[in-house]
């Protein structure tokens, strides 16, 4: 479908792919942060800084994409679809950054099994977002993209369950109100990352339907 695209218009897919690579990098850095929690505040700060740098680089790609959208006569996808896709992708990294900063500001030293599970779900969602995005340049890839979108939807459901279980345990077992409030916020941030990944999946599904 897109084989006759001029180089300028094809650049949109290069920008999507570059951003998707950063989403995976951010997700993996989030997991590394969780795994290194017992190594002290300085190590946590290093992870936060690494995620900040990833998010800043992704912001630049988002701005490039929007600028290109405003100056391109022809676009490979509907303009609104391009705008919504890059913004929802950017939201994923914004929330990963919010999580990292909350971990640092709240001085979280240890996570519950449910929060650790959520972190694993987050990186799985990030990896599938990238896998779907890099197939977007060719509608022959529609079946594979739809399969990945279904997997992203399932991961979001898994994250909902993990968050509900974790919050239920907090209110049942935790007598430290401050810790309860902090951990509830952590759960919600992690689950929100999977929500934004699901948003990306929904946009990709819409693009497939529009172009099928």
N, C-alpha and C positions, 0 to 999 in steps of 0.2 A: 504493500500500500504506500509506503513512504519512500520507495526506491528512487523517485524522481525529485526528491527534496534538494533544494539548493543548500550549499554548506552552511549558510547563515541560519537557516531554519533547522537544519539537523543539529545545530549546536545546542538546542534545547535539551536533546537527549544526553549530550555530553555533560551538561550541567546537572541534570537529574541524577546521572550515574555518579558524578563526583560527590554530590550531596549524600546519596545513598551510601557510598563508601564511608563517609564521615559518620553517618548514623550507626553503622556497624561498629566503627572505631569507638564511638561514644558509648555504645552498649557494652562493649567488651571492657572498656575502662571502668564503667560502673561496676561490673562484676569483680574486676581487680580490686576496686576500692572496698567492696564488701569482703572479699577474701583477706584483705590486709588490715582489717579493723583492729586487730590485736597488736599491731606494730607501732602504735603511737600516733599522736596528733600531727607530727611533722610528716609522716608518711601519708596520712589522710589529706593533709594540705597539698601534697604533691599531686595526688590523684585529682583533687578539686581543680588545681591549676591546669592539669592536662585536659580535663573536660572543658574548662573555660576556653582553652585555646582551640579545641575542636569545634566548640559552638561558635566562636568568633569567625573561624574559617568558613563554617557552614553559612553564617549570616551573610558573608561576602558573596557566596554563591547564590544565595536567595536574592540579594540585591542585583546581582548580574542578570539573573533570570528575569526579574521584573523589568529591569532596564531594557533588556532585549525584547521583551514582550511589547513594550511601548514604542519601540523603533522598528519592529518587523512588520512588513506589509502582509506577508503570508506566514502562517504558523502551522506546524504539523498537527496540532490538536486545537480544539476550541480554546479561545483565549481564557475564558473563565475556568476551564479544566486545568490549564497550565498554572494559572494563578492559585487555584485552590490546592492543587497537588503540591506545589513547592512550599506553600505556606503550612500545610499540614505536616509535611516532612520536616520543616523547620521547627514546628511545635514539639516534635519528638525530642529533638536535641535540647530545646528550651527546658523541657520537663526533666530530662536527664541532668541538666545543669542545676535546676532547682533542687533535685534530690541530693546531689553532691554537696551543694551549699548548705542544705538543711542538716545533713549528716555532720558537717563541720561546725555549724553554729549551735546545734543541739548537743554537740560533744557526745555523739552516740559511740559507745565502745563495743557494743555487741548487738546483733540482730537476732530476732526470733527465727525459728525454722520457716515460718510462713513468709517472712520478709525476704529471707534468702531464696526461697522458692520463687517469689515474685521477681527478684533480680534475674534469676535464670530464665524465667518466662520473658522478661523484657528483652534480653539479648537474643533469644530465639525469635521474637517478633521483629526485632531490628534486622536480623539476617534474612528473614523472609521478605521484608519490605524491600531490601536491596535486590534480592533475587527476582522479585516481581518487576521492579522498576527497570532493571537492565534488559528485560524482555520487551519493554513497552514500545520500542522502535519498530516492531514488526507485528502486525496483527495475526500472522500465522502462529504466533506464540500464545494466542488467546487461551487454549486449553490449559497450558502450563501456568499461565498467570492466574486463571480462575482457581486452579488447585491451590496455589500459594495463598490467594485471598481467603479461601475457605480455611486454610491452616491458621492464618492470622486471626480470623474470627474465632476459631476454637481456642487459640491461645488467650484471647481477650476473655472468653468465658472461664478458662482455667484461672486467670488472674482474678476475676471477680470472686470465684469460690475461695481462693487462697486469702484474699483480703477479708472476706466475710468471716472465715474461720479465725484469722488472726485477730480481728477486732473483737469477735465474740470472746476469745480467750482473754484478751486484755481486760474487758469489762467484768469478766467472771473472776479472774485470778489476781489482777494487778492492784495493789493497795497504794502504790505511788502515783498520785494524780498527775504530777508533772511528767513522769515517764509515760503514762497512758496517753496524754495529749501529744507528746512527741512522736510516739510510735504510731498512733492513729494517723498523724500527718504523713509519716514515712510511707505507711501502707497506701494511703490515698495518692501520693505522688507516683509511686511505682505503678499502681493500677492505671493511673491516668496516661502513662506512657503507652500502655497497651491499647487504651481507648484511641489515642491519636494514630497508632499503627492501624487500627481497624478503620479509622477515617480514611487513611491512605488506600487501604484495600477497597473500600467502598467507591472511592473516586476512580480507581483503576477499573473496577467492575463497570462503572458508568461509562468510561471511555471505551471499553470493549463493546458494550451494547450500542453505543453511539456509532461505532465504526464497523460493526459486523454486517 
